[in-house]
Amino acid sequence: MFVKFTSPDRVPVAVNATQVSFISCVTEGTRIRFGEGRSVTVVEPMDEVIDRLNRTGQLPEI
């Protein structure tokens, strides 16, 4: 499942939530890390990033 964030230069960024391995705070916002040394920095605060990534695994209520 993909989650949309905003990069520091205001370009939309789509993140595959199942590939995230580490999240950390940085000056520009939040760095989302993936395997093999790949990462992306987004402007959303860490708590919002975690919340939005966690919601991708939830099933819709019936």
N, C-alpha and C positions, 0 to 999 in steps of 0.2 A: 504494500500500500504506500502510495506517495503522499507526502505532506509538503505543502507550499510554504516557503519562508521568503524573506527579502534579504538580499546581500547588502553589504555596506554601500555599494554604488547604486542601490535601489533597483537592481535587476531581480526578477523573480527566480527563485531557486527551488527545484523539486528534489526532495530527499526520499529515498527508499528506506522506510523505517526499519525494515528487517535487516539492513546492512549496517546500522549504526553500532559502533563498538565503544565509543567514549564521547562524553560531552564535557566541555569546560568553559568557564568564563574567561573572556578576553576583553581588552579595552574597547574593541569595536562592537561587542555584543556577546555572542556565543559561538564557540567553535564546535562543529560536529565532525567527529572522526569516523573513518571507515577503515577496513582492512587495507593492507599494502601501502600505508603511509598517505592515503588520500584524506583530505578534509575540506570543509567548506565553512566559512564564517558567515553568520547571519546576524541581523540587528536585533532580533527578538531576544528578550531576557531569558536566562537559562530556565527559570521555572515555567515559562510559557512553552519553551521548546520541549521540555520533558512532558508537560501535560498533553501537548498536541501529539507527540510521538506515542505516548501511552494510549491515547484514545483510538489510535488506528487499529489496535488489536481487539477492541470491544465490538461485540455483536450488536446490531440495532435492537432496540426493545420492541417487543411484539405486543 
